[in-house]
Amino acid sequence: MRYAELEKHWQRVFELEWLSLREGSKAIAAVITDDKGNIISEGRNMTCEAVIPNPAAAHAETEAVRALDRSRYPDKWGCVLHAGLEPCVMCMGTLVMGGIRRVEIAARDDFGGAMKLIDMFGFSRSKGIQVSWLDNGLGDMQRAFQTLRELLYNEDKEKLERMMKDLSVHNKKGVEAAKKFFEDNKLTIDSLSRFTAEMVFDGLADYIEEYRKERI
């Protein structure tokens, strides 16, 4: 899987994730497309940036839903939210209340993901939200981007170790690939400007494939 082979909306997701990572925020992003596949809204995690008084609430899916112009795109079933990572409780509630009825997700999140809660409440269950889970290819890449972010910015070794275990639950290939990419490229915060999202994506893809072959 190469960056050039991705659908445009997934290319944009990883572009936004790379931007968030470079800004020090979590490498998580989401875009919304219309019934023709055009990107009509987008959001990225900005929890470590002073964008609003409380940036802890600046999650990718929440930002994408908040920016969606319902006056221009009133068809709830014509829109699809494409999320790199399974939405958390706040983002799940936001997409339900914001009129999103179709969701596509790259990576599962057993620790913070909340899509299973939709069926626990009569109100959200009545919305008939359709959730599609993609294959591990994009899931591994999602977790790889998140791993790079933590390796660069997380100085708490115990917390970092716990996060690596969490990220590896479904996507160990992505985590191990990111560790090797990080070490081989001697990544530092100051060196990030040398890389584009496409360069990082394709570099990680090589390591993921290498890791897969080693375990066949």
N, C-alpha and C positions, 0 to 999 in steps of 0.2 A: 504494500500500500504506500503510495507516494502522494505528496501534497497536491501535485498537479492532477491527480486522479479523483480527488475529492469533489463532491458537489460544492457549488459556490458558497452555500450557507455554512457548510462545515469548514471550508477554508476560512471564512470570516470568524467563526467561533475560535479557531486556534490563533488567528491574528489578534483577536481581542484578548485571549488568554496570555499571549506573549507580552502584550502591552501591559496587562495587569501585573504580570510577573516583574517586568522591568520597573514598574512603579512601586514594587514592594508588596502589592496586594496578592490575594490568593489567585492562582491560575485557573479561574472558573469563568465561563462566559455562556451566553445564550443569545439566540436570534429568533425572530418570528418571521415566517414567510407567509405570503398570501397564496391563493389557490393556483397561481401560476408559478410558484416557487421563487418569487421576488422577495428580497429581504425588505421588510417594512418597519422593523424595529429591532433594536439590539440592546444588550446590556452586558456589563462585565463587573466582576467583583472589584470594589473600590474600598474595602474595609480598612485599608492601611493608608488611606489618602484623606486629606482634609477637604472633602468635596461637599459635605453637609455637616451640620453640628454634631450628629452622631453617625459616623461612617460605619459603625458596626452593622447598621441596617442596609448598607449599600451592597446588596447581593445581586448577582447577575440576573436571575429570573425576575426578581422584583423590579429591577431597573428596566428590563425589557418590556414588561407588562405595563409599567407606569408610563413609558414613552410611546406606547401604541396609540395612535390616533384613531379612536373608534368612530369619529365622524366620517373618516375616509374609508375605514375598513370595518363596517358594521357586521359582516358575516362571521359569526363566531366559529362556524364549522369550516370556513374557508381558510382559517389561519392555523398554522402549526408552530408550536414553540419547540425549538431544537436546543436541548440542554446538554452541555458537556458532562455534567454530573447530576445525579438524582437530586432534585430540589429538596431543601430542608423544610421544616414545619412552616416557617414564615413564607417561604417562596411557594410552597404548595397551596397555602391559603390565599396568597395573592393571585396565583393563576386561576384558582377556582372563582374568586370574587371578581377578577378582572375579565372574565368571559372567555378564557382559553379552554378549548374543549378537545384539542388534540396535542399530544406531547410526545416528543421523540427524545430518548435519552441514551447517551453513549456509555456511561459507567454507573453501575449500582453503588450505593453507599450504605452499607449496613450500620454504620455508626450514626450518621446524621440524616440519611435519606428518609423522606416521609410520605412517599407516594402511596404506600399501603394504607395510610390513614384516610384516604379519600373514601374508601368503602366502609369506614367505621361510623360515619355520620350521615344521617338521612339527607341533610341538605346537600352535601358535596356528592353523595352517591347519586342523587337525583339528577345531577348535571350530565351524567353519562360520559364522563371524560374518557377518551381513548388514549392509552399509554402504550407506546412501542419501545421495546428495548432492543438496541442494536447489538451486533456481534462484538466479540472481545477485541477486534482490531482497533476500533475507535476507543473502546474502553481502556485498553492498554495505553494508548496514546494520551488519553485524558489523565490517567494516573501518572504517566511519565512527566507530563508538564507540571502537575502538582508536586511531584517528587523533587524536580529541579528547584521549584520555588522554596520548598522547605530546606533543601540542602544549602541554598544560598542565604536564607534569612533567619532560619530558626537556630538560635544559639543555645537553646535548652536541650541538652543531649538526651535527657530522659524523655522529654516530650517528643523529640524528633524520633526516637526509637519507637515510641508508641504509635506515632503517626505512620511510620514505615510499615508497621504490622497491619494497621488499618487499611492503608492503601494497597497492600498486597493480598487482601482477602480474595478478591476476584481477579486481580490484574497484576500478579507477581512479575510477569514478563516486562510490563511497563516500568515497574519500580526498579528492577535490576538493570534494565537498559538505561534508565535515567542516571543511575549511580555511575555506570561505566562511561556514559557520555560526559557527565560532570567531571570525572577524574581525568579522562583522556584529553579533554579540551581545556582543562585547568580553569574552569569557569569561575569568575569572580563577578561581583556586582558591577565593577567598573568595566569588565570586558563584554557585557551583554550587548552593547551598541554595535559590536562587530557582527552580530547575528540577526537574521530576519526570522520570522515565524516559519517560513518555508525551509530555511536551512536547518533549523532546529528539528522540525517535524521529520524531514528526510533523514537527518542524522540519527534521530531516535529510532526511526523505522529500520535502519540498518542494524542497530544493536538489538532491537526486538527480534528481528529475523535470525540474527546470530544466536541469540539466547534460545530461540525455539529449536534451531537445528542441533544445538548442543545437547538437547534433552530428548531428541527423537531416538 
